[in-house]
Amino acid sequence: MDSCQDQRDGLRQQQRGTWSSRLEFVLASIGYAVGLGNVWRFPYLCYRNGGGAFFIPYVIMLFLCALPLLLMEFTVGQFTQCGPAQAFKKICPLLKGIGMGTVVVSFILIGYFNTLMSWILFYFFSSFSSPLPWQSCNNTWNVLENCSVQFTVNDTFQQSASQQFFNYRLLEISTGLEDMGSIRWELFACLILAWAIEYFSIFKGVKFTGKVVYFTALFPYAILFILLVFTTRLPGATDGILFFLTPKWHKLKEVQVWIDALSQIFFSIGVGFGVMISMASYNNFNNNILRDALVVIVANSATSVFSGFVVFSALGYMAHIRSVTIEDLAVEGPGLAFVVYPEILATLPVPQLWAFLFFLMLLCLGLDSQFAHLELLVTTVMDGVGPKLPPALRQKEVVVLLVCLPSFLVGLPCVFQGGVYMFQLLDHYTVAVSILVIAVLEIAAISWILGSTVPSLKVM
């Protein structure tokens, strides 16, 4: 009987495909977990929440929440050999909605997240200009009355050339959500290119994607290392690193610091989206997922800290050049990647090279996350309705295309002149709350139902 079951499991794995090696699965998981948030969100939260003091709630939440949740998602995917929708249905038919919830959130997320990819590509191509277009106030899009070539500071009236490039050249920003304006054709072209890269990276299945992630997952580390070596030698870098590491203990009394640590853990590791379930479903049934979960957790956290050294070295240099304290710099959210860091790069020798490398790194980080979310949607379609589709539509290349097209339409409004407001709306209301709810439901379902029905499940 066990032999027949093993044969059926082997046939199913052959039909779905499996990772060529454990290393490919680990790299794909790290590539998904390590994203843009590690480069700009973690350093920004440290900047806002007491420097080194933020490490304490971060580490506590890491082992209290992230590791157990990641281990549970790996267990569900590997045990059921299905994407999240079918996996939770196997555990208990009433729980299929949890899996479908993760799919819906991922569908919306990849649609508007590619807006960020279009911004990165726009900056990437702009980095070939000499001089860099955000280096001066002598461009047609600049508002000369309040444009400054100096670094961004907390000034109500002045805007840096880099800030104006972001607002008036990249976005051509409108007055508000009610004024969507016209489509930004350059961003539209970058959006098409982003989708094309993602399609041709996953359309052959996980074996092909596994080869792609060897570059997209490892290349950012090479660039981060180069940036670290260079930025730590800049004047003022030591002050920035000390600001990063020196704890402000009174911050630990603030509830918001702990909330920020929890939210960073959720969005950085990527639990609750169903992606880790989907990727683990392509593992061999007896793979050691505890070991893999620990590797992913450690690699993700180490990357965040590593990025912190790079960013704060650069912020220290910025403060030194501007003759202000680091606290006086205007550092806020994504602006760290699209406004502040481009300003710093523009002051370095051969700024075009540094801008090229930096935005290529961001591109690779974003692509890895998109690969994983797209693979989740494709897995859901193949597991759910794949056998019912006509043979011509059952091919992986066709299914990937059918998944990409509607997701592309979701993000299309975000490349209008008022698209940044739509982006912020989707980001705040469709993902943040949904993921926390899904994570709580996952814990209840996996701990109480799967845990009681499969007490002898081995994960080590």
C-alpha positions as CSV (number, residue, x, y, z in Angstrom):
1,M,0.0,0.0,0.0
2,D,2.8,2.4,0.9
3,S,4.6,1.5,-2.3
4,C,1.5,2.5,-4.3
5,Q,1.2,5.8,-2.4
6,D,4.9,6.5,-3.1
7,Q,4.4,5.9,-6.8
8,R,1.4,8.2,-6.9
9,D,3.4,10.9,-5.0
10,G,6.3,10.5,-7.4
11,L,4.0,10.7,-10.4
12,R,2.4,13.9,-9.1
13,Q,5.8,15.5,-8.4
14,Q,6.9,14.6,-11.9
15,Q,3.7,16.2,-13.4
16,R,4.0,19.4,-11.3
17,G,7.8,19.7,-11.5
18,T,10.2,19.9,-8.6
19,W,13.3,22.0,-7.7
20,S,16.4,20.6,-9.3
21,S,18.2,20.9,-6.0
22,R,17.6,22.0,-2.4
23,L,19.9,25.0,-3.1
24,E,17.6,26.3,-5.7
25,F,14.6,26.2,-3.3
26,V,16.6,28.0,-0.6
27,L,17.9,30.6,-3.0
28,A,14.3,31.2,-4.4
29,S,13.0,31.5,-0.8
30,I,15.8,33.9,0.2
31,G,15.2,35.9,-3.0
32,Y,11.5,36.2,-2.2
33,A,12.1,37.1,1.4
34,V,15.0,39.5,0.7
35,G,13.4,42.4,-1.2
36,L,13.2,46.2,-1.4
37,G,12.1,46.4,2.2
38,N,15.4,45.1,3.4
39,V,17.2,48.0,1.6
40,W,15.0,50.9,2.5
41,R,12.3,49.9,5.1
42,F,14.5,48.3,7.7
43,P,17.1,51.1,7.8
44,Y,14.3,53.7,7.8
45,L,12.6,51.9,10.8
46,C,15.9,51.9,12.6
47,Y,16.3,55.6,11.8
48,R,12.9,56.3,13.2
49,N,12.8,53.9,16.2
50,G,16.0,54.4,18.2
51,G,18.8,53.0,16.1
52,G,20.2,49.9,17.8
53,A,17.3,49.7,20.2
54,F,15.1,48.6,17.3
55,F,17.2,45.4,17.1
56,I,15.6,44.1,20.4
57,P,12.0,44.0,19.3
58,Y,13.0,42.9,15.8
59,V,14.9,39.8,17.1
60,I,12.1,38.9,19.5
61,M,9.5,39.1,16.8
62,L,11.8,37.2,14.5
63,F,11.9,34.1,16.7
64,L,8.5,34.5,18.3
65,C,6.5,35.0,15.1
66,A,8.4,34.8,11.9
67,L,10.2,31.4,12.4
68,P,7.1,29.5,13.5
69,L,5.0,30.9,10.8
70,L,7.6,30.2,8.1
71,L,8.0,26.7,9.3
72,M,4.3,26.1,9.3
73,E,4.0,27.4,5.7
74,F,6.8,25.2,4.6
75,T,5.2,22.2,6.3
76,V,1.8,22.8,4.6
77,G,3.3,23.2,1.2
78,Q,5.7,20.2,1.4
79,F,3.1,17.9,3.1
80,T,0.2,18.6,0.7
81,Q,2.3,19.1,-2.5
82,C,-0.2,21.9,-3.4
83,G,-0.5,25.6,-3.6
84,P,-2.3,27.4,-0.7
85,A,-5.8,27.2,-2.0
86,Q,-5.7,23.4,-2.6
87,A,-3.5,22.9,0.5
88,F,-5.9,24.3,3.0
89,K,-8.8,22.5,1.2
90,K,-6.9,19.2,1.8
91,I,-6.4,20.1,5.5
92,C,-10.1,20.9,5.9
93,P,-12.5,21.9,3.0
94,L,-13.9,24.7,5.2
95,L,-10.5,26.3,5.3
96,K,-10.1,26.7,1.5
97,G,-11.0,30.4,1.9
98,I,-7.7,31.0,3.8
99,G,-5.8,29.8,0.8
100,M,-7.9,31.7,-1.6
101,G,-7.4,34.8,0.5
102,T,-3.6,34.6,0.1
103,V,-4.1,34.2,-3.7
104,V,-6.3,37.3,-4.0
105,V,-3.9,39.4,-1.9
106,S,-0.9,38.2,-4.1
107,F,-2.9,38.9,-7.2
108,I,-3.5,42.5,-6.2
109,L,0.0,42.9,-4.8
110,I,1.9,41.9,-7.9
111,G,-0.3,44.2,-10.0
112,Y,0.6,47.4,-8.2
113,F,4.1,46.3,-7.0
114,N,5.2,46.3,-10.6
115,T,4.7,50.1,-10.4
116,L,7.8,50.1,-8.2
117,M,9.5,48.0,-10.8
118,S,8.6,50.6,-13.5
119,W,10.1,53.3,-11.3
120,I,13.3,51.3,-10.9
121,L,13.6,50.7,-14.6
122,F,13.0,54.4,-15.3
123,Y,15.9,55.3,-12.9
124,F,18.0,52.5,-14.3
125,F,17.8,53.9,-17.9
126,S,18.2,57.5,-16.6
127,S,21.5,56.5,-15.0
128,F,23.1,56.3,-18.5
129,S,22.7,60.1,-18.8
130,S,25.6,62.5,-18.3
131,P,25.2,64.4,-16.1
132,L,22.6,62.4,-14.1
133,P,19.2,64.2,-14.5
134,W,18.7,64.6,-10.8
135,Q,22.0,66.4,-10.3
136,S,20.9,69.9,-11.2
137,C,17.9,72.3,-11.2
138,N,18.4,73.3,-14.8
139,N,15.9,70.9,-16.3
140,T,12.5,71.7,-17.8
141,W,10.6,69.9,-15.0
142,N,12.3,71.8,-12.2
143,V,10.5,74.5,-10.2
144,L,13.3,76.9,-9.9
145,E,11.8,79.0,-7.1
146,N,12.2,76.2,-4.5
147,C,14.7,73.8,-6.1
148,S,18.1,73.2,-4.4
149,V,21.0,71.1,-5.6
150,Q,21.9,70.6,-1.9
151,F,20.9,67.4,0.0
152,T,17.4,67.0,1.2
153,V,16.8,68.4,4.7
154,N,13.7,69.0,6.8
155,D,12.8,72.2,5.0
156,T,9.1,73.0,4.3
157,F,9.8,75.2,1.3
158,Q,12.9,73.8,-0.4
159,Q,13.0,70.7,-2.5
160,S,16.1,68.9,-3.7
161,A,16.8,68.4,-7.4
162,S,16.4,64.7,-6.7
163,Q,13.0,65.2,-5.0
164,Q,11.8,67.2,-8.0
165,F,13.0,64.6,-10.4
166,F,10.9,62.0,-8.6
167,N,7.8,64.2,-8.4
168,Y,7.8,66.1,-11.6
169,R,9.9,64.0,-14.0
170,L,9.2,60.4,-13.0
171,L,5.6,60.8,-11.7
172,E,4.5,64.1,-13.2
173,I,2.4,64.0,-10.1
174,S,-1.1,65.4,-10.1
175,T,-2.9,67.2,-7.3
176,G,-4.7,64.2,-5.8
177,L,-6.5,60.9,-6.3
178,E,-9.5,62.7,-7.8
179,D,-7.2,64.0,-10.6
180,M,-5.7,60.9,-12.2
181,G,-4.5,62.9,-15.2
182,S,-3.1,61.2,-18.3
183,I,-1.0,58.0,-18.7
184,R,2.7,58.3,-18.3
185,W,3.8,56.6,-21.5
186,E,7.5,56.2,-20.4
187,L,6.3,54.5,-17.2
188,F,3.9,52.4,-19.2
189,A,6.8,51.2,-21.4
190,C,8.8,50.4,-18.3
191,L,5.8,48.5,-16.8
192,I,5.5,46.4,-20.0
193,L,9.3,45.6,-19.8
194,A,9.0,44.6,-16.2
195,W,6.2,42.1,-17.0
196,A,8.1,40.8,-20.0
197,I,11.2,40.1,-17.8
198,E,9.0,38.3,-15.2
199,Y,7.1,36.3,-17.8
200,F,10.2,35.0,-19.6
201,S,11.8,34.1,-16.2
202,I,9.1,31.8,-15.0
203,F,7.2,30.6,-18.1
204,K,9.2,27.3,-18.3
205,G,8.5,26.3,-14.7
206,V,10.4,26.1,-11.4
207,K,13.4,24.3,-12.9
208,F,14.1,27.2,-15.2
209,T,13.3,29.8,-12.5
210,G,15.7,28.1,-10.2
211,K,18.5,28.8,-12.7
212,V,17.5,32.5,-12.9
213,V,17.6,33.0,-9.2
214,Y,21.2,32.0,-9.0
215,F,21.8,35.5,-10.5
216,T,18.9,37.6,-9.1
217,A,19.3,36.3,-5.6
218,L,23.2,36.5,-5.4
219,F,24.0,39.6,-7.5
220,P,22.5,42.1,-4.9
221,Y,24.9,40.8,-2.3
222,A,27.8,41.6,-4.5
223,I,26.6,45.1,-5.1
224,L,25.8,45.6,-1.4
225,F,29.3,44.5,-0.6
226,I,30.8,46.9,-3.1
227,L,28.7,49.8,-1.8
228,L,29.6,48.9,1.8
229,V,33.4,49.0,1.0
230,F,33.0,52.3,-0.7
231,T,30.6,54.1,1.5
232,T,32.4,53.2,4.8
233,R,35.4,55.1,3.5
234,L,33.5,58.3,2.9
235,P,33.9,61.2,5.4
236,G,31.1,61.1,8.0
237,A,30.4,57.4,7.5
238,T,31.6,56.5,11.0
239,D,29.0,58.9,12.5
240,G,26.3,57.2,10.4
241,I,27.3,53.8,11.6
242,L,27.4,54.9,15.2
243,F,23.9,56.4,14.8
244,F,22.7,53.0,13.4
245,L,24.2,51.0,16.3
246,T,23.8,53.3,19.3
247,P,20.5,52.3,21.1
248,K,18.1,55.0,22.3
249,W,16.6,52.8,25.1
250,H,13.6,55.1,25.8
251,K,12.2,54.2,22.4
252,L,11.4,50.6,23.7
253,K,8.7,52.1,25.9
254,E,6.8,53.2,22.7
255,V,4.2,50.7,21.5
256,Q,4.7,51.9,17.9
257,V,8.3,50.5,17.9
258,W,7.1,47.0,18.6
259,I,4.3,47.3,16.0
260,D,6.9,48.4,13.4
261,A,9.1,45.5,14.3
262,L,6.2,43.1,13.9
263,S,5.1,44.6,10.6
264,Q,8.7,44.5,9.3
265,I,9.0,40.8,10.1
266,F,5.7,40.0,8.3
267,F,6.5,42.0,5.2
268,S,10.2,41.1,5.1
269,I,9.9,37.3,5.5
270,G,6.8,37.3,3.4
271,V,4.6,34.9,5.5
272,G,0.8,35.2,5.1
273,F,0.9,35.6,1.3
274,G,0.9,31.8,0.6
275,V,4.1,32.1,-1.5
276,M,6.2,30.0,0.9
277,I,3.5,27.3,0.8
278,S,3.6,27.4,-3.0
279,M,7.4,27.2,-3.2
280,A,7.6,24.4,-0.6
281,S,5.1,22.4,-2.6
282,Y,7.8,21.8,-5.2
283,N,10.1,20.2,-2.7
284,N,10.7,16.5,-2.3
285,F,8.3,15.2,0.5
286,N,11.1,14.4,2.9
287,N,13.1,17.6,2.6
288,N,14.5,19.1,5.9
289,I,12.4,22.2,6.1
290,L,13.4,23.3,9.6
291,R,17.0,23.7,8.3
292,D,15.8,25.6,5.3
293,A,13.5,27.9,7.4
294,L,16.5,28.8,9.7
295,V,18.7,29.5,6.7
296,V,16.0,31.8,5.2
297,I,15.4,33.6,8.5
298,V,19.1,34.2,9.2
299,A,19.9,35.3,5.6
300,N,17.0,37.7,5.5
301,S,17.9,39.3,8.9
302,A,21.6,39.5,8.0
303,T,20.8,41.2,4.8
304,S,18.7,43.8,6.6
305,V,21.5,44.6,9.0
306,F,24.1,44.6,6.2
307,S,21.9,47.1,4.2
308,G,21.7,49.2,7.4
309,F,25.5,49.6,7.4
310,V,25.4,50.7,3.8
311,V,22.6,53.1,4.2
312,F,23.8,54.7,7.4
313,S,27.3,55.1,6.1
314,A,25.8,57.0,3.2
315,L,23.5,59.1,5.5
316,G,26.6,60.0,7.7
317,Y,28.3,61.2,4.5
318,M,25.3,63.2,3.5
319,A,25.1,64.8,6.9
320,H,28.8,65.6,6.8
321,I,28.6,67.3,3.4
322,R,25.5,69.2,4.4
323,S,27.0,70.2,7.9
324,V,23.8,69.0,9.7
325,T,23.1,66.2,12.1
326,I,21.7,62.9,10.8
327,E,18.4,63.6,12.6
328,D,18.0,66.7,10.4
329,L,18.0,64.8,7.2
330,A,14.6,64.2,5.5
331,V,14.5,60.4,5.4
332,E,11.1,58.9,4.9
333,G,10.0,55.5,3.5
334,P,10.6,54.7,-0.2
335,G,12.1,58.2,-0.6
336,L,15.3,56.6,0.9
337,A,15.7,54.6,-2.3
338,F,14.3,57.0,-4.9
339,V,15.3,60.4,-3.5
340,V,18.0,60.3,-0.8
341,Y,20.2,57.6,-2.2
342,P,20.3,59.0,-5.8
343,E,21.4,62.3,-4.3
344,I,24.3,60.6,-2.6
345,L,25.2,58.6,-5.7
346,A,25.3,61.8,-7.7
347,T,28.2,63.1,-5.6
348,L,30.4,60.1,-6.1
349,P,33.1,59.7,-8.7
350,V,31.6,58.2,-11.9
351,P,28.1,58.6,-10.6
352,Q,26.6,56.9,-13.7
353,L,28.3,53.6,-12.7
354,W,27.1,53.8,-9.1
355,A,23.6,54.6,-10.1
356,F,23.6,51.8,-12.7
357,L,24.7,49.2,-10.1
358,F,22.4,50.5,-7.4
359,F,19.2,50.4,-9.5
360,L,20.2,47.0,-11.1
361,M,20.4,45.7,-7.5
362,L,17.0,47.1,-6.7
363,L,15.7,45.5,-9.9
364,C,17.0,42.1,-9.0
365,L,15.5,42.4,-5.5
366,G,12.1,43.3,-6.9
367,L,12.2,40.6,-9.5
368,D,12.8,37.8,-7.0
369,S,9.7,38.8,-5.1
370,Q,7.6,39.0,-8.2
371,F,8.8,35.6,-9.4
372,A,7.5,34.0,-6.2
373,H,4.1,35.7,-6.2
374,L,3.6,34.9,-9.9
375,E,4.5,31.3,-9.2
376,L,1.9,31.2,-6.5
377,L,-0.8,32.3,-8.9
378,V,0.3,29.9,-11.6
379,T,0.5,27.0,-9.1
380,T,-3.1,27.8,-7.9
381,V,-4.4,27.7,-11.5
382,M,-2.6,24.5,-12.3
383,D,-3.6,22.7,-9.2
384,G,-7.2,24.0,-9.2
385,V,-8.5,24.1,-12.7
386,G,-5.5,22.9,-14.7
387,P,-6.9,19.4,-15.4
388,K,-10.2,20.9,-16.6
389,L,-8.6,23.3,-19.1
390,P,-8.4,22.4,-22.8
391,P,-4.9,20.9,-23.7
392,A,-3.9,24.1,-25.6
393,L,-4.5,26.2,-22.4
394,R,-2.9,23.7,-20.1
395,Q,0.6,24.5,-21.2
396,K,2.7,26.3,-18.5
397,E,3.6,29.1,-21.0
398,V,-0.1,29.8,-21.7
399,V,-1.1,29.7,-18.0
400,V,1.6,32.1,-17.0
401,L,0.4,34.5,-19.8
402,L,-3.2,34.2,-18.6
403,V,-2.1,35.1,-15.0
404,C,0.1,38.0,-16.1
405,L,-2.5,39.8,-18.3
406,P,-5.1,40.6,-15.6
407,S,-2.4,41.4,-13.1
408,F,-1.0,43.9,-15.5
409,L,-4.4,45.6,-15.7
410,V,-4.5,45.9,-11.9
411,G,-1.4,48.0,-11.9
412,L,-2.2,50.0,-15.0
413,P,-3.9,52.9,-13.2
414,C,-0.7,53.4,-11.1
415,V,1.2,54.7,-14.1
416,F,-1.1,57.6,-14.6
417,Q,-0.1,61.0,-13.3
418,G,-2.2,60.4,-10.2
419,G,-1.1,56.8,-10.0
420,V,1.1,57.3,-6.9
421,Y,-2.1,58.0,-4.9
422,M,-3.7,54.8,-6.2
423,F,-0.5,52.9,-5.3
424,Q,-0.6,54.2,-1.7
425,L,-4.3,53.4,-1.4
426,L,-3.8,49.8,-2.6
427,D,-0.6,49.3,-0.5
428,H,-2.3,50.5,2.7
429,Y,-5.7,49.0,2.5
430,T,-5.4,45.8,0.5
431,V,-2.3,44.2,2.0
432,A,-1.4,45.5,5.4
433,V,-4.5,44.4,7.3
434,S,-5.3,41.4,5.1
435,I,-2.0,39.7,5.8
436,L,-2.3,40.0,9.5
437,V,-5.8,38.5,9.4
438,I,-4.6,35.6,7.1
439,A,-1.6,34.9,9.4
440,V,-3.8,34.5,12.5
441,L,-6.2,32.2,10.6
442,E,-3.2,30.2,9.3
443,I,-2.0,29.7,12.9
444,A,-5.4,28.5,14.0
445,A,-5.9,26.2,11.1
446,I,-2.4,24.6,11.0
447,S,-2.0,24.3,14.8
448,W,-5.4,23.0,15.8
449,I,-6.5,21.1,12.7
450,L,-3.4,19.9,10.9
451,G,-1.5,19.5,14.2
452,S,-4.2,17.3,15.7
453,T,-4.7,15.2,12.6
454,V,-1.1,14.7,11.6
455,P,0.7,14.5,15.0
456,S,3.7,12.5,13.6
457,L,4.5,14.8,10.7
458,K,8.3,15.0,10.4
459,V,9.9,18.3,9.4
460,M,13.4,17.6,10.5
